[in-house]
Amino acid sequence: MSSTAAPPRWMPFAVLGTGLLAISFGAILARLAQAEGVPSLAVASWRLGLAALIVTPIALFQSRRALASLNRSQGLLALAAGFFLALHFATWITSLEYTSVASSTALVTTNPLWIGLASFVLFRERPSRMMMGGIALSFGGSLLIFWSDSQTASAGSDPMFGNLLALIGSWCFSAYLLIGRRLRAGLPLPAYVWLAYGAAALFLVAASSASGAPLTGFDLTAWAVLAGMALGPQLLGHTAYNWSLRHVSATFVAVVTLGEPVGSAAMAFIVFGEGFAPLQFGGFALLLAGIYLAARGEKS
């Protein structure tokens, strides 16, 4: 039997479901690590650093020729991708200190909208009517989330700042995807993942050192949570999505990713007792509907 035979029809959906579940734990594990006294920059550093270390033997074994023949342009693109990936995790994980898991994960997953807008501005790709409708809905949903959180802020919290950090995280992830699209075209997946994660980890470690955030001295529970972030959301989750792209459409994968804020919000309700304000729930629904339309309307 050929090793390249197509998998059973149900397998890509099962893999996507597993990946979605793993990624949905990302915000919960980050919040738990913060509760154990791990600074947000350290959480991001170890999530990417441990993932890069785990991928290292695979990348060196399977992609050593591609890595050995890396040219200057690819090296600069890898650094740029790592820089924006580092900014994404630094801003998003920090946002969880200030706003709810539901608001943070909903806003940080708006990258299909920004990629659509960037494609229009940078590449003159005219967005479809469905894409424009999705952008309008998502913009309205984001405004509702910001307004609701500004009205329900408790003493000592700053949900508006947290929401802004989550949006910045989405912009940075969009830049990472746009750069990665070009870099990935000439590199096998293990090499690309190792370069991007490794570069991001180095930037985050440098930022942690510059800000005085400790990277060590945590208890066993904190280390277990950090390892879980690297193995679960980072490696299992994203790898599942990348594998599924060979067997289902990119649009379907993009739509499946909408389950991340839903899953994270449900877990936050169970673990932290976080509920929805009515206006926040309305914004949440509009935002997800808008991202769904934008994903369906993306032509490329």
Secondary structure, 3 states (H helix, E strand, C coil): CCCCCCCCCCHHHHHHHHHHHHHHHHHHHHHHHHHCCCCHHHHHHHHHHHHHHHHHHHHHHHCHHHHHCCCHHHHHHHHHHHHHHHHHHHHHHHHCCCCCHHHHHHHHCCHHHHHHHHHHHHHCCCCCHHHHHHHHHHHHHHHHHHHHHHHCCCCCCCHHHHHHHHHHHHHHHHHHHHHHHHHHCCCCHHHHHHHHHHHHHHHHHHHHHHHCCCCCCCCHHHHHHHHHHHHHHHHHHHHHHHHHCCCCCHHHHHHHCCHHHHHHHHHHHHHHCCCCCHHHHHHHHHHHHHHHHHHHHCCC
